[in-house]
């Protein structure tokens, strides 16, 4: 098949000024028209830098040593301005909210075609809004949109030119599973129906497996390979060595491979996995009975009593955020608050921290009515960790940030406490750096240490694993384990079902402002009605074990692989469950 | 006590933010808002500068009456009016204090009153014009006067990020509060509490500025990928951007009316004196 190349990199090397090693090393790469390609690699492997060479941002906007040649379509990127090159390239940034430069949705989406002097700029804007499902919001102001809507708008703005190439840096980092699927469905449509070439930088290998056609692996500035998606994700050892985790079904299939067959192509999607595992048999040994932890007899820390929250919009309309919430949180609870974007998870956390006060009913935290207590007073017992760590950095080094709470309270010998925290959270080497200049994972660890320094009884975390690669995510989960020793209860609002399944001992499902379900992982993940209604997608391994009728279902890959025996061994032959066949 | 609480609820950052946005983008259907922004700017150039050189009390009074009427017509937010009045009264009070200290006596009150009237005319003219012209129209008007595209765009963008900045400011401020320690007692006239909040307000600006500086990197890059600089190379683009601005019969009517009123005021001023 002869395909025409869209982007061609020859021997591209790029070094930031002052850096001792290049951020891109001798890269040769061809992107063909019509590709849907994922770029994977750890934080700092050069993924974004690579993408910025495609439209000339590197070397034109970033000073540094640039060698080699990039050809976009027929243009050499060094001979044309970024604006000229961008006519055919749409770029959606990871921090997409900073690329929305106009006040209203309609203005922003038609901004690019207007700049290029296309008379039909309004129609193009409408078209892009229509594709991304934002048409109803065309007259809204940017700052009234939710994070997910802003992301869609950034995408729409990049689309309005009907570009040949669309580059998206982490398209679903902050989205719930349903919205994430919507985004990828749109991308798929653009790719298949309009022939737009799409490049995504992506950590979620399950989405890569379901949507992308090819995968590029980057490691420390080098392009390791570019492979067909199936072949790429089957390289389990190579990927895991680089802290990239293929889909859970692929990992499980790899773990159960017989020796000598490690180079096999493995299942990467759910339906393939079901077929793949059907010939296996289940080990017969009985499992220890599962006992539910009882709430009775534990100390109550937080109580919500007939609590409602509403606020007024700019147009003076009342908007109900939470209605009639009744629940309590107890000592030793490790709570995951789940639910789709806008379900009220963050608001619930803010109510506990006393940042917002209930419109009706009561919130009582450790015997204090939050309505009567200022955030300063509540912070003696509650620490709230923001979704974006940057907004927690109020001093010029993370050491000073961590000690701020202790210093203003004149705690004796606070330096010792800070030293211990820095060691605990692996921050000793970077303690004198400004938090804003750290990498995403370091920022997250620093924000956890800031929270722990407050020595709280209750710690609240808003999306602690968003925007992190899998390796950093694992670190954060470990850190959560460490936090447990410091505090009495941890409450996490998250979309990350893997975190929920592996970490939480109590799961609260929120749906449009009220609590839909409350229970342990067996109750919640076992209740398909609840899962569907709240728009939750269980971890893949759980879906697989259910489809294969394993009872009780498995929550981790280790659980799964330890329950299966080789093909043809004695034991219970696996059968497809009814409804899954 | 209740009064203080009431004030606090009224004067929170949320209220200020929503008033600012409403003032800027209110989408008003007032008479002034329906005028071409160029008309408003020409009009404002007169009333922003000329009153400084007028000493005739009758003329100034006539101007003030016009401004009050226009301000009412423009449906200006009460917050802005309150800030303006506080500023003007503060100004008189401060000057009076200075003059008393230097032995001026109450006789200095009268000339200060006329200075304040002058300031009020100019201030009200600004308010009436800028609340009637959203930043987009203002920015386009500048563009139509031949101001470079980058400059006129920065006006529009400055307003666009204002709400974002206010929100971020709120969160940084909250960061200080969530880790800070409020004074245990309010102190006489709440001075302890007030000084605690004032200090935090000032401190919160530093992280805000640093964060914004970091984020503007993306914005500058994104503008380039959106073909922003390309738009200056093409005269057609400017025409398209300004196509939505149109003159109506109201524009000459408004300017002629104003000229007639000014002539009347000057005539009255010379006639009476």
Interface residues (C-beta under 8 A of the other chain):
Chain A: X55 X57 X61 X81 X82 X83 X84 X86 X87 X89 X90 X91 X93 X95 X97 X98 X99 X101 X102 X103 X107 X111 X112 X114 X115 X116 X117 X119 X121 X141 X142 X143 X157 X314 X353 X355 X374 X375 X376 X377 X379 X383 X384 X386 X390 X391 X392 X393 X394 X404 X405 X408 X409 X434 X436 X450 X454
Chain B: X18 X21 X22 X25 X135 X136 X156 X157 X159 X160 X163 X164 X167 X168 X171 X172 X174 X175 X176 X177 X178 X179 X180 X181 X182 X203 X204 X206 X207 X210 X211 X214 X215 X216 X218 X219 X220 X221 X222 X223 X224 X225 X226 X227 X228 X229 X230 X231 X234 X236 X237 X240 X241
